[in-house]
Amino acid sequence: MVEYDQEKWFDLYSTALVELERAAITGRISDARAEITIRLETLKQHPGLHKVEYQAIQDALNNLRSLEREEERMAVEDKKRLLQESARKLQSVASKFQNGQQENSSEG
């Protein structure tokens, strides 16, 4: 057991790391960052102490940044996929519309 594993920042950070719902991950990351900021302010009152926790916080912030980058990458991929699906659907509708127009003009 480490000295900081009972701290609220560590709990929120751990929750962010294991969050599976993409819709919730940004909020989890934000909550963890906010609590880390609060903890850092508290630790400033005791310079030189809690070196292990300071390092853990730096590691946590690096991991949260990586998690954010991955989430951003996945969001971009989702947007591309949705745009491609929409384009295919529009092409399908346009094709049906054009075929209907051609049938109407050949009947007339």
Long-range contacts (C-beta under 8 A, 24 or more apart in sequence): 2-52, 2-53, 2-56, 3-50, 3-52, 3-53, 4-50, 4-52, 4-53, 4-56, 7-39, 7-53, 8-35, 8-39, 9-35, 9-36, 9-38, 9-39, 9-57, 9-60, 10-56, 10-60, 13-60, 13-63, 13-64, 16-64, 16-67, 17-63, 17-67, 22-71, 22-74, 25-67, 25-71, 26-68, 26-71, 29-64, 29-67, 29-68, 29-71, 32-60, 32-64, 33-61, 33-64, 36-60, 36-61
